[in-house]
Amino acid sequence: MEPELLSKKDAAQALAGMSTRELDRYVRRGAITPRMLGSRVVFTRDEVRRFATELPTWEPK
């Protein structure tokens, strides 16, 4: 069974291995919303999926 909550590091890794710094930039822009678990920043698996599916598509020229 996959965990429902991902750490910032695991969420960034799930998003094509982006850096946690880049993930922080998306959080500041409001593109992806973390949750708090005590003092830990976590991301729901559904939120990571939502963010990924809303990324723009790439059209080769």
DACOR-V127964 format. One line per field, one symbol per residue. phi: phi as a letter, one per 30 degrees, with the letter a starting at -180 (. if undefined). burial: # if it has 16 or more other ideal C-beta (glycine too) atoms within 10 Angstrom, else .. A space follows every 10 residues. Layout:
BEGIN
phi=???
burial=???
END
This chain:
BEGIN
phi=.dddccdedd ddddchiddd dddedddddi dbcdbcbicc dbbdedddde eddcdddccd c
burial=.....#.#.# ##.##..... ..#...#... .#.#...... .###..##.. #......... .
END
